[in-house]
Amino acid sequence: MRVKQSSRGCCWWFLVVVTLALVYDAIVYTVHKKTEKSEGAAPIPGPPGAIEKKYVDALKIAMQFFDIQKSGELGHSKRFSWRGDSALTDGSQAKLDLSKGMYDAGDLMKFGFPMAFTATILSWAILEYGDQMAVVNQLDPAQDSLKWITDYLINAHPEENVLYVQVGDPEIDHGCWERPEVMSENRPLTQINKSSPGTEVAAETAAALASASLVFKSDFRYSSTLLSHAKELFTFADKYRGSYSETIPEVATYYKSTGYGDELLWAASWLYHATGDKSYLQYVTGKNGEVFAQWGSPAWFSWDNKLAGTQVLLSRLTFFGNKDTTNLGLQNYRKTAEAVMCSLIPDSPMATESRTDSGLIWVSEWNALQHPVASAFLASLYSDYMLSSGTAKLSCNGYSYKPSDLRTFAKSQADYVLGNNPMKMSFLVGYGENYPQYVHHRGASIPADAKTGCKDGWTWLERKEPNPNVATGALVGGPFLNETFVDDRNNSMQAEPTTYNSAVIVGLLSGLVTTSSAVQSFT
């Protein structure tokens, strides 16, 4: 009996010790995570370091989709044997050359709103990660694709208060299934002006041209032209306020805007970076910020909502010692950007529940990959801002996270896209061994030598065989919430790529190919 009692006594004391040890560890962990005392920032990265091959390979593939989407006379830009010159007379009825630009998605429309967003994101990626692009020989292709769009946008703005925002009739266009090289249907033009305003598309175009003026600053004449158009377009957007999808109801079926306040702030932010003119900074931090910025309310970054992008873009001013960092408005943007970042980190107490079981940010069944990739791009940027400014931690309701936590999140989204998912499928066409074969894309689905036009081309949509041409670099819509994907040419919800998807994946991959410090200023 004594032996048993002694045994029970030893066990009891052992359990007490173990319990106390666990409690102690938990307290230490909590204090460590909640501490406000910095343990010191990570070393600031130097020049581009060792490359990560999978991201380099993916970036080189993703960049190619811009070439597939180019309209106009391709010349030396022709990269694919199944693509050729197209839409050479676009804009001719207004005595304009609108032959360039890029087709929006799998169709043959030129929608100015998402196209301008594509240009803005591509500019941002080049400005932040141009050195990393250059290391893997992707800077020149990125600049070439950007200029293909900005050349078009300049021509689409022939007068101070006139902007052509669409080429083609969506109903006519979607009534055909044909290669762009053979289309012969009418290509009407849609414009905004003083009596038919379109604030969000004018402002987004201003953002695109202002950011591109920084990319091409070594070409003084071209950069000055871009900036001049950007200033005029912003003034037009702000002075004649009105939503373009209300002014032109027919565009609402495809790219309906939920408001123009975010675009005004986004454009003014880019104009401040491009000019240093404090009136633009006052614009975003003063009354317009109070009305439109939705400080304290994180939002998803997309072609329709630029608030999260604006918050991150303006945060870089506070990271890098701008003398206006005491500006309360800037601090509000920074705090909201921090909330966005906290929502993305999976184990943060502020983490969003808008995810698949495997951890992919998931917001919408249409074009599901836009939001996770755009979020990861912002996380990559914010991580680099923290590293380069010596900022050791991000506080999320008292819990501390490092720049590496944001980079880990960014990589998780990129890796999911590239095949680390339950379907074991790469959603980037051309990357890996298993990627979509039935991409909803006209040019990819019809052989270059096929003698088909508008109506008889539909037979190629319905064919059971995989696409005869590979839409290399296309980032398709992506999975459903239950992490399934139907590879079907008729499944435009999941299998259609877009150029703005390409812009955000190029930005994300450019940030992941290697390590490098963020530039202090774009100028």
C-alpha positions in Angstrom: 0.0 0.0 0.0 2.8 2.4 0.9 4.4 1.7 -2.5 1.2 2.5 -4.3 0.7 5.6 -2.2 4.2 6.7 -2.9 3.7 6.0 -6.6 0.6 8.1 -6.6 2.4 10.9 -4.8 5.2 10.9 -7.3 2.7 11.0 -10.2 0.9 13.9 -8.6 4.0 15.9 -8.2 5.1 15.1 -11.7 1.8 16.3 -13.1 2.1 19.5 -11.0 5.6 20.2 -12.4 4.5 19.4 -16.0 1.4 21.7 -15.6 3.4 24.5 -14.2 5.9 24.1 -17.0 3.2 24.3 -19.6 1.6 27.3 -18.0 5.1 29.0 -17.8 5.7 28.2 -21.5 2.3 29.6 -22.4 2.9 32.8 -20.5 6.4 33.2 -22.1 4.9 32.6 -25.6 2.1 35.1 -25.0 4.4 37.8 -23.6 6.7 37.2 -26.5 4.0 37.6 -29.0 2.3 40.5 -27.3 5.4 42.4 -26.3 5.7 45.9 -27.5 9.4 45.9 -27.1 11.2 45.4 -30.4 13.8 42.6 -30.6 15.5 44.5 -33.4 14.7 44.7 -37.1 16.0 42.2 -39.6 19.0 43.2 -41.7 18.1 45.4 -44.6 18.5 43.4 -47.8 21.2 44.5 -50.3 21.2 44.2 -54.0 19.1 41.3 -55.5 20.3 38.1 -53.9 20.0 34.5 -54.9 17.0 33.8 -57.1 14.2 31.3 -56.4 13.9 29.3 -59.6 10.2 28.4 -59.4 9.2 32.0 -59.2 11.6 33.1 -61.9 10.2 30.4 -64.2 6.7 31.4 -63.4 7.4 35.1 -63.9 8.9 34.5 -67.4 5.8 32.5 -68.3 3.3 35.0 -66.8 4.9 37.9 -68.7 4.1 36.3 -72.0 0.3 36.6 -71.7 0.6 40.4 -72.4 2.0 39.6 -75.8 -0.9 37.3 -76.5 -3.4 40.1 -75.6 -1.8 42.8 -77.7 -3.9 44.5 -80.4 -2.5 46.4 -83.4 0.5 45.9 -85.6 2.7 43.5 -83.7 5.9 43.8 -85.7 8.9 42.9 -83.5 6.5 42.3 -80.6 5.1 39.2 -82.3 6.0 36.3 -80.0 3.5 33.6 -80.9 3.0 32.1 -84.3 -0.7 32.0 -83.9 -1.0 35.7 -83.2 -0.9 38.4 -85.8 -1.9 42.0 -86.6 -5.4 42.9 -85.6 -7.8 45.8 -85.0 -5.7 48.1 -87.2 -8.5 50.5 -87.9 -9.7 50.8 -84.3 -10.5 54.5 -83.7 -10.5 55.5 -87.3 -14.1 56.8 -87.2 -12.8 59.5 -84.8 -9.6 60.0 -86.7 -7.7 58.4 -83.9 -5.2 55.5 -83.8 -6.6 53.2 -81.1 -5.1 50.1 -82.7 -2.8 49.4 -79.7 -3.9 48.5 -76.2 -4.8 45.0 -75.1 -7.8 42.8 -75.3 -9.5 42.5 -72.0 -9.8 38.7 -71.5 -10.8 35.8 -73.7 -12.9 38.2 -75.8 -11.9 41.0 -78.2 -13.1 44.0 -76.3 -10.9 46.9 -75.2 -12.4 48.0 -71.8 -10.5 51.2 -70.7 -11.2 50.8 -67.0 -9.5 47.4 -66.3 -6.9 48.1 -69.0 -5.8 51.3 -67.2 -5.7 49.3 -63.9 -3.5 46.8 -65.6 -1.1 49.5 -66.6 -1.0 51.1 -63.1 -0.2 47.7 -61.5 2.4 46.9 -64.0 4.0 50.3 -63.4 3.9 49.8 -59.7 5.6 46.4 -60.1 8.3 47.9 -62.2 8.9 50.8 -59.9 9.2 48.5 -56.8 10.8 45.4 -58.4 12.5 46.6 -61.6 15.9 45.6 -60.3 14.7 42.1 -59.6 13.0 41.9 -63.0 16.2 43.0 -64.6 18.2 40.3 -62.9 16.0 37.7 -64.6 15.8 39.6 -67.9 12.1 40.5 -67.5 12.4 44.3 -67.1 12.4 45.1 -70.9 9.4 42.9 -71.6 7.5 44.5 -68.7 8.3 48.0 -70.0 7.4 47.0 -73.5 4.0 45.7 -72.4 3.3 48.8 -70.3 4.1 51.1 -73.2 1.8 49.2 -75.5 -1.0 50.2 -73.1 0.1 53.8 -72.4 0.5 54.6 -76.1 -3.1 53.6 -76.5 -4.3 55.6 -73.4 -2.5 58.7 -74.7 -4.3 58.4 -78.0 -7.6 57.7 -76.2 -7.4 61.2 -74.6 -7.5 63.6 -77.6 -9.0 66.5 -75.7 -8.8 67.9 -72.2 -12.2 66.6 -71.2 -12.7 63.7 -73.5 -11.6 60.1 -73.0 -12.5 57.1 -75.1 -13.1 54.3 -72.6 -14.2 51.4 -74.8 -13.6 50.0 -78.3 -16.1 47.5 -79.5 -19.7 46.7 -78.8 -20.0 43.9 -76.1 -23.2 42.5 -77.6 -21.7 42.2 -81.1 -18.4 41.0 -79.7 -19.9 38.3 -77.5 -22.1 37.2 -80.4 -18.9 36.0 -82.2 -16.3 33.4 -81.5 -13.4 34.2 -83.8 -9.7 35.1 -83.9 -8.9 38.8 -83.5 -6.9 38.7 -86.8 -10.1 38.0 -88.8 -12.8 40.1 -87.1 -14.6 42.4 -89.4 -17.5 43.5 -87.2 -18.2 47.2 -86.4 -15.9 48.5 -83.6 -17.8 51.5 -82.2 -16.2 53.9 -79.7 -17.5 54.9 -76.3 -16.4 58.2 -74.8 -16.8 60.1 -71.6 -16.9 63.9 -71.6 -18.2 66.9 -69.6 -21.9 66.0 -70.2 -21.3 62.2 -69.9 -18.7 62.0 -67.1 -16.9 58.9 -65.9 -14.9 59.8 -62.9 -13.5 56.3 -62.0 -12.2 55.5 -65.5 -10.7 59.0 -66.0 -9.1 58.8 -62.6 -7.7 55.3 -63.1 -6.3 56.4 -66.5 -4.7 59.3 -64.7 -3.2 56.9 -62.2 -1.9 54.7 -65.0 -0.2 57.6 -66.9 1.2 59.2 -63.7 2.8 56.0 -62.5 4.1 55.2 -66.0 5.7 58.7 -66.2 7.9 57.5 -63.4 8.8 54.2 -65.1 9.8 56.1 -68.3 11.4 59.1 -66.6 14.7 58.5 -68.5 12.7 59.4 -71.7 12.0 63.0 -70.8 9.7 63.8 -73.7 7.5 60.6 -73.3 7.4 60.9 -69.5 6.4 64.6 -69.7 3.6 63.6 -72.2 2.3 60.9 -69.8 2.3 63.3 -66.9 0.6 66.1 -68.8 -2.3 63.7 -69.8 -2.4 62.4 -66.2 -2.9 65.9 -64.7 -5.6 66.8 -67.2 -7.4 63.5 -66.7 -7.4 63.9 -62.9 -8.8 67.4 -63.2 -11.5 66.2 -65.5 -12.3 63.2 -63.3 -12.6 65.4 -60.2 -14.3 68.4 -61.7 -17.0 66.5 -63.6 -17.9 63.8 -61.1 -20.2 61.0 -62.1 -19.9 57.2 -62.3 -19.2 55.9 -65.8 -21.4 52.8 -65.3 -24.3 55.1 -64.6 -23.6 57.5 -67.4 -23.1 54.6 -69.8 -25.4 51.9 -68.4 -24.4 49.3 -71.0 -20.9 49.0 -69.5 -22.4 47.9 -66.2 -22.9 44.4 -67.4 -19.2 43.9 -67.6 -17.3 46.3 -65.4 -19.7 48.0 -63.1 -18.1 50.4 -60.7 -19.2 50.5 -57.1 -18.0 54.1 -56.7 -15.4 56.5 -57.8 -13.9 57.9 -54.5 -11.3 55.2 -54.4 -10.0 56.0 -57.9 -9.8 59.7 -57.1 -7.6 59.0 -54.1 -5.6 56.4 -56.0 -4.9 58.8 -58.9 -4.0 61.7 -56.6 -1.6 59.4 -54.7 0.2 58.5 -57.9 0.3 62.1 -59.0 1.9 63.1 -55.7 4.6 60.5 -56.2 5.1 61.6 -59.8 5.2 65.4 -59.1 5.9 66.0 -55.4 3.1 68.6 -55.6 1.7 68.8 -52.1 -1.7 69.7 -53.3 -2.2 66.1 -54.3 -1.1 64.9 -50.8 -3.5 67.4 -49.3 -6.2 66.0 -51.6 -5.9 62.5 -50.2 -5.3 63.4 -46.6 -7.8 66.2 -46.2 -11.6 66.4 -46.9 -11.5 63.9 -49.7 -9.8 61.4 -47.6 -12.3 61.8 -44.8 -15.1 61.3 -47.4 -13.7 58.5 -49.5 -10.9 56.7 -47.7 -13.0 54.6 -45.3 -10.1 54.7 -42.7 -10.2 51.8 -40.3 -12.2 49.6 -42.7 -10.0 47.1 -44.6 -11.1 46.4 -48.2 -10.1 43.9 -50.9 -7.8 45.2 -53.6 -9.2 44.8 -57.2 -9.9 46.6 -60.5 -13.0 48.0 -58.8 -11.7 49.0 -55.4 -8.3 50.7 -55.1 -8.5 51.6 -51.4 -6.1 48.9 -50.1 -3.6 49.7 -52.8 -3.8 53.4 -51.9 -3.3 52.7 -48.3 -0.1 50.7 -49.0 1.2 53.2 -51.5 0.8 56.1 -49.1 2.2 54.0 -46.2 5.6 54.0 -48.0 5.8 57.7 -47.3 5.6 57.1 -43.6 8.1 54.2 -43.8 10.8 56.2 -45.5 11.0 59.3 -43.5 8.9 61.7 -45.5 8.7 65.0 -43.6 5.0 64.9 -43.8 4.8 61.7 -41.7 3.1 63.7 -38.9 0.2 64.2 -41.2 -2.8 62.6 -39.4 -4.3 61.6 -42.7 -1.2 59.7 -43.7 -1.2 58.0 -40.3 -4.8 56.9 -40.9 -3.8 55.3 -44.3 -0.9 53.5 -42.5 -3.2 52.2 -39.7 -5.7 50.9 -42.2 -2.9 49.3 -44.3 -1.8 47.6 -41.1 -5.3 46.3 -40.6 -5.3 44.9 -44.1 -2.0 43.2 -43.5 -3.2 41.8 -40.1 -6.3 40.4 -41.9 -4.0 38.4 -44.3 -1.7 36.7 -41.8 -3.4 33.4 -41.1 -2.7 33.1 -37.3 -3.4 36.8 -36.6 -6.3 37.5 -34.3 -7.6 39.8 -37.0 -7.3 37.1 -39.8 -10.0 37.1 -42.3 -12.2 34.0 -42.6 -12.5 34.5 -46.4 -10.3 31.5 -47.2 -10.5 28.0 -48.6 -9.7 25.1 -46.3 -6.2 25.1 -47.8 -5.6 28.8 -47.0 -6.3 30.6 -50.3 -7.9 34.0 -49.9 -11.3 33.5 -51.5 -13.8 36.3 -52.0 -15.7 35.8 -55.3 -16.5 32.8 -57.4 -16.0 34.9 -60.5 -12.3 35.3 -61.2 -11.5 34.0 -57.7 -7.8 34.3 -58.0 -7.8 38.1 -58.5 -8.2 38.8 -54.8 -5.6 36.4 -53.3 -3.0 37.3 -55.8 -3.6 41.1 -55.4 -3.5 40.6 -51.6 -0.3 38.7 -51.8 1.2 41.4 -54.0 0.4 44.1 -51.4 1.7 41.8 -48.6 5.0 41.4 -50.5 5.3 45.2 -50.9 4.5 45.9 -47.2 6.9 43.3 -46.0 9.7 44.9 -48.1 8.7 48.4 -46.8 9.1 47.1 -43.2 12.5 45.4 -44.0 13.9 48.3 -45.8 12.9 50.9 -43.2 14.1 48.7 -40.3 10.6 48.2 -39.0 10.8 45.1 -36.9 7.2 44.2 -36.3 3.6 44.6 -37.2 1.1 44.7 -34.3 -2.2 43.0 -34.7 -4.4 43.5 -31.6 -1.3 43.3 -29.5 0.2 40.3 -31.2 3.5 41.0 -33.1 4.4 39.7 -36.6 7.5 40.1 -38.6 8.0 41.1 -42.3 8.8 37.4 -42.9 5.2 36.5 -41.8 3.8 38.7 -44.6 6.3 37.2 -47.1 5.3 33.7 -46.0 1.7 34.6 -46.6 2.6 36.0 -50.1 4.5 32.9 -51.0 1.6 30.7 -49.8 -0.8 32.3 -52.3 1.8 32.2 -55.1 2.5 28.5 -54.4 -1.2 27.7 -54.4 -1.6 29.3 -57.8 1.5 27.3 -59.1 0.2 23.9 -58.0 0.4 23.5 -54.2 -3.3 22.9 -53.9 -5.7 20.0 -53.4 -6.2 19.8 -57.2 -2.4 19.6 -57.8 -3.1 22.0 -60.7 -1.2 25.1 -61.8 -3.6 27.9 -62.6 -0.9 29.7 -64.5 -1.1 28.3 -68.1 2.2 26.9 -69.2 3.7 26.4 -65.8 4.2 22.9 -64.5 2.8 19.7 -66.0 -0.8 20.1 -65.1 -2.5 23.3 -66.1 -5.9 24.2 -67.8 -6.1 22.9 -71.3 -9.5 24.4 -72.2 -8.9 28.1 -71.5 -11.8 30.3 -72.4 -9.9 32.3 -75.0 -10.8 32.8 -78.6 -7.4 33.0 -80.1 -6.1 30.0 -78.2 -9.1 27.9 -79.1 -8.9 28.3 -82.9 -6.0 27.3 -85.1 -4.3 30.1 -87.0 -5.0 28.5 -90.3 -8.7 27.9 -89.6 -11.1 29.6 -92.2 -13.7 30.7 -89.7 -15.4 34.0 -89.0 -17.9 35.3 -86.4 -20.6 32.6 -86.4 -18.9 29.5 -87.8 -16.2 29.9 -85.2 -18.5 28.7 -82.5 -17.7 25.1 -83.5 -14.3 25.6 -81.9 -15.8 26.7 -78.6 -17.8 23.4 -78.5 -15.0 21.0 -79.5 -14.0 18.3 -77.0 -10.3 18.6 -77.8 -7.9 20.8 -75.8 -7.1 24.2 -77.2 -4.8 24.0 -80.3 -2.8 27.0 -79.0 -1.4 27.4 -75.5 -2.3 30.8 -73.9 1.0 30.9 -72.2 1.0 32.9 -69.0 -2.7 33.2 -68.7 -3.9 33.3 -65.1 -7.3 31.7 -65.2 -10.2 32.6 -62.9 -9.5 29.9 -60.4 -11.1 27.4 -58.0 -14.5 27.4 -56.3 -14.6 27.8 -52.5 -14.7 24.0 -52.2 -11.4 23.9 -54.1 -12.7 22.3 -57.3 -12.1 23.5 -60.8 -13.9 22.6 -64.0 -11.6 22.8 -67.0 -14.1 23.6 -69.7 -14.0 26.2 -72.5 -17.6 27.2 -71.7 -16.7 27.8 -68.0 -15.9 31.5 -68.3 -16.3 31.8 -64.5 -13.3 29.7 -63.8 -11.4 29.2 -67.1 -11.2 32.7 -68.5 -8.0 34.8 -68.0 -7.7 38.6 -67.8 -4.9 41.0 -68.4 -5.3 42.6 -65.0 -4.9 39.1 -63.4 -1.6 39.0 -65.3 -0.6 42.3 -63.9 -1.0 41.3 -60.3 0.7 37.9 -60.7 3.6 39.6 -62.5 3.9 42.0 -59.6 3.7 39.2 -57.0 6.2 37.0 -58.7 8.6 39.9 -59.3 8.6 40.5 -55.5 9.4 36.8 -54.8 12.1 36.0 -57.4 14.8 37.3 -55.0 15.3 39.6 -52.1 16.1 43.3 -52.5 15.5 46.5 -50.5 12.7 48.8 -51.4 13.6 52.1 -53.1 13.2 55.1 -50.9 11.6 57.2 -53.7 10.3 56.6 -57.2 11.7 59.9 -58.4 
